Amino acid sequence: MANQTDPQQKLGQQQAGEQGQGNERRSNLVLRALIDEMLERVRELNRNTGAWTADDRAKAEAELDAIMARVRRVAAQKSTS
């Protein structure tokens, strides 16, 4: 499977790339980084046009489940704070 990027590492990149955009995308940078990570991983998986073994598919699903769990945790923290 591909590399796992820590959302904290992406914050600097996020801040630099979002200077011309509205505040909405900057309101929760950790959540934005997690969503970007999830989308990046979905795109990588979508580019894999070869046949998937049951093991490869299970690993990909587990990886996406883990990212989504992190997204839900961060989103829940935001809504309760």
C-alpha positions, 0 to 999 in steps of 0.5 A: 500500500502507498505511503501514509501522510500525517495530517499535521505535516500537510498543514503547512502546505494547506495554509500556503495553498489556501491563502486566496480562498475563503475562511471556510476551508481554513476553519479546521485544518486538521479535518481538511487535511484528513479529507484530502488524505482520504480523497488522495487515497481513493484516487490512488485506489481508483487508478489501480486498474488491475485485478484485485485480490481479496487480500488487496481489497480487504487492506484497501477497505480497512485503510479507508475505514481507518481514515474515515474513523479519524475524520469522524473523530475530528469532526465530532470534536469540532461539533462538540467544542 
